[in-house]
């Protein structure tokens, strides 16, 4: 795929970076919902984080926010799943969701074998474990790194036992797709969702 400038997508400057605390799985879901409202067909979301960091939880909530049909589950063994838009869901007529698990892939060429370019124009494409593998698919993307606090140094959060392992989300908006007014509005929405 050709690019519109002489910078490779991995070196293109980011427009904005946001670092938010996620004190619970519910906060993770709220942030995903906030982002979903601004995503449109053709958008690429790259999710990074260790096992158990909440990538699938994030994608499931993103699918709810996009209004897709069926349960969003990890595509670990099939590599990718297409979740069509639900005409009676949260966003009738909105984009489909393509959910990819690139954990078993080792090169951009293996990503190309999934033929994602044929679905990208009508879908939001979310790739777990996609860093350094999928940047060639789009000059513009949202990169999200989920970081889980662990061990005795983890800050305590009041509430349920599962809330004792908070996460951080570092969200970067890359490329020309993301204009300054939209980013400013979205950053406000995401911060508010994380703190609810």
C-alpha positions as CSV (number, residue, x, y, z in Angstrom):
1,X,0.0,0.0,0.0
2,X,1.5,3.4,-0.9
3,X,1.7,6.3,1.5
4,X,0.9,9.9,0.8
5,X,4.2,11.3,2.2
6,X,7.8,10.1,2.5
7,X,7.5,9.2,6.2
8,X,6.8,5.6,7.0
9,X,3.6,5.2,9.1
10,X,5.6,4.1,12.2
11,X,7.6,7.4,12.1
12,X,4.7,9.7,11.4
13,X,4.2,12.2,14.2
14,X,1.3,11.6,16.6
15,X,-1.3,14.4,16.9
16,X,-1.9,13.8,20.6
17,X,-1.3,11.4,23.4
18,X,-3.5,10.8,26.4
19,X,-2.7,8.9,29.6
20,X,-5.7,7.9,31.7
21,X,-6.1,5.8,34.9
22,X,-8.7,3.0,34.6
23,X,-9.7,2.0,38.1
24,X,-12.0,-0.9,37.1
25,X,-13.2,-2.9,34.2
26,X,-16.2,-0.6,34.1
27,X,-13.9,2.4,33.6
28,X,-12.2,0.5,30.7
29,X,-15.6,-0.1,29.1
30,X,-16.7,3.5,29.5
31,X,-13.5,4.7,27.8
32,X,-14.0,2.3,24.9
33,X,-17.6,3.5,24.6
34,X,-16.4,7.1,24.5
35,X,-13.9,6.3,21.7
36,X,-16.5,4.3,19.8
37,X,-18.6,7.3,19.3
38,X,-15.9,9.0,17.3
39,X,-14.8,6.0,15.2
40,X,-15.9,5.6,11.6
41,X,-15.3,3.2,8.7
42,X,-11.7,2.9,7.8
43,X,-10.3,3.6,11.3
44,X,-7.6,1.4,12.6
45,X,-7.1,0.8,16.3
46,X,-4.0,-1.0,17.5
47,X,-4.2,-2.5,21.0
48,X,-1.1,-3.4,23.0
49,X,-0.7,-4.8,26.5
50,X,0.4,-7.9,28.3
51,X,-1.9,-10.9,28.8
52,X,-4.7,-9.9,31.0
53,X,-4.3,-6.2,30.5
54,X,-7.9,-5.8,29.2
55,X,-7.5,-5.8,25.4
56,X,-10.5,-8.0,24.8
57,X,-12.5,-6.3,27.5
58,X,-11.8,-3.0,25.7
59,X,-12.7,-4.4,22.3
60,X,-15.9,-5.9,23.6
61,X,-17.0,-2.6,25.0
62,X,-15.9,-0.9,21.7
63,X,-18.2,-3.3,19.8
64,X,-21.1,-2.4,22.1
65,X,-20.5,1.3,21.5
66,X,-20.3,0.7,17.7
67,X,-23.6,-1.3,17.9
68,X,-22.4,-4.5,16.3
69,X,-24.2,-7.9,16.4
70,X,-23.3,-10.7,18.6
71,X,-20.8,-11.1,21.4
72,X,-17.3,-9.9,20.8
73,X,-14.9,-12.6,21.9
74,X,-11.2,-13.0,21.4
75,X,-10.4,-14.3,17.9
76,X,-7.2,-16.1,19.2
77,X,-7.7,-19.3,17.3
78,X,-9.3,-17.9,14.1
79,X,-7.1,-14.7,14.0
80,X,-9.9,-12.4,12.9
81,X,-13.7,-12.1,13.2
82,X,-16.1,-9.7,11.5
83,X,-18.9,-8.4,13.7
84,X,-21.5,-6.8,11.4
85,X,-23.3,-3.6,12.4
86,X,-26.7,-4.2,14.0
87,X,-29.5,-2.2,12.4
88,X,-31.2,-2.1,15.8
89,X,-28.0,-1.5,17.8
90,X,-26.3,1.6,19.2
91,X,-25.3,3.0,15.8
92,X,-27.7,1.8,13.0
93,X,-25.9,2.0,9.7
94,X,-22.5,2.4,11.4
95,X,-19.3,0.5,10.6
96,X,-18.8,-3.2,11.2
97,X,-16.1,-4.3,13.6
98,X,-13.2,-6.4,12.4
99,X,-11.4,-7.8,15.5
100,X,-7.9,-9.3,14.9
101,X,-5.6,-11.1,17.3
102,X,-2.1,-10.9,15.9
103,X,-0.4,-12.7,18.8
104,X,0.6,-15.7,16.6
105,X,1.7,-13.5,13.6
106,X,5.3,-12.5,13.2
107,X,5.5,-10.2,10.2
108,X,3.5,-7.6,8.3
109,X,3.4,-10.1,5.4
110,X,1.4,-12.5,7.6
111,X,-1.0,-9.7,8.4
112,X,-1.4,-9.1,4.7
113,X,-2.5,-12.7,4.3
114,X,-5.6,-11.9,6.3
115,X,-6.8,-9.5,3.5
116,X,-7.8,-6.8,5.9
117,X,-7.7,-4.2,3.2
118,X,-10.9,-5.7,1.7
119,X,-12.9,-4.9,4.9
120,X,-11.2,-1.7,6.2
121,X,-13.3,0.7,4.1
122,X,-16.6,-0.4,5.8
123,X,-15.2,-1.3,9.2
124,X,-13.4,-0.2,12.3
125,X,-10.5,-2.6,12.5
126,X,-9.1,-3.4,15.9
127,X,-5.9,-5.4,16.1
128,X,-4.7,-6.8,19.4
129,X,-0.9,-7.4,19.6
130,X,-0.6,-5.4,16.4
131,X,2.3,-3.0,17.2
132,X,5.0,-3.2,14.5
133,X,2.8,-5.5,12.4
134,X,-0.1,-3.4,11.1
135,X,1.1,0.2,10.8
136,X,1.4,-0.2,7.0
137,X,-2.4,-0.7,6.8
138,X,-3.2,3.0,7.5
139,X,-1.2,6.3,7.8
140,X,-3.8,7.2,10.5
141,X,-4.7,5.2,13.5
142,X,-5.3,5.1,17.2
143,X,-2.7,3.3,19.2
144,X,-3.8,2.2,22.7
145,X,-1.4,0.6,25.3
146,X,-3.1,-0.9,28.3
147,X,-0.8,-1.2,31.3
148,X,-1.7,-3.3,34.3
149,X,-0.4,-2.4,37.8
150,X,1.0,-5.5,39.5
151,X,2.5,-6.6,42.8
152,X,2.9,-4.8,46.1
153,X,3.6,-1.5,44.4
154,X,0.1,-1.5,42.8
155,X,-2.0,1.3,44.1
156,X,-5.1,0.2,46.0
157,X,-8.5,1.2,44.6
158,X,-11.6,1.0,46.8
159,X,-14.3,-1.4,45.8
160,X,-14.4,-4.9,44.5
161,X,-11.5,-7.3,44.6
162,X,-11.1,-7.0,40.8
163,X,-10.7,-3.2,41.2
164,X,-7.4,-3.7,43.1
165,X,-5.6,-4.2,39.9
166,X,-6.0,-0.8,38.1
167,X,-4.8,-0.1,34.6
168,X,-3.6,2.8,32.7
169,X,-4.4,3.5,29.1
170,X,-2.0,5.4,26.9
171,X,-3.9,6.5,23.8
172,X,-2.2,8.1,20.8
173,X,-3.9,9.6,17.8
174,X,-1.7,9.3,14.7
175,X,-2.0,10.8,11.3
176,X,-4.2,13.2,9.3
177,X,-7.5,11.5,10.2
178,X,-7.5,13.1,13.6
179,X,-8.0,16.9,13.5
180,X,-7.3,19.1,16.5
181,X,-10.9,20.0,17.3
182,X,-12.0,16.3,17.2
183,X,-9.1,15.2,19.4
184,X,-9.7,18.0,21.9
185,X,-13.4,17.0,22.2
186,X,-12.5,13.3,22.4
187,X,-9.8,13.7,25.0
188,X,-12.4,15.5,27.2
189,X,-14.9,12.7,26.7
190,X,-12.4,10.0,27.5
191,X,-11.1,11.7,30.6
192,X,-14.7,12.1,31.8
193,X,-15.5,8.5,31.1
194,X,-12.5,7.3,33.0
195,X,-13.4,9.3,36.1
196,X,-17.1,8.6,36.2
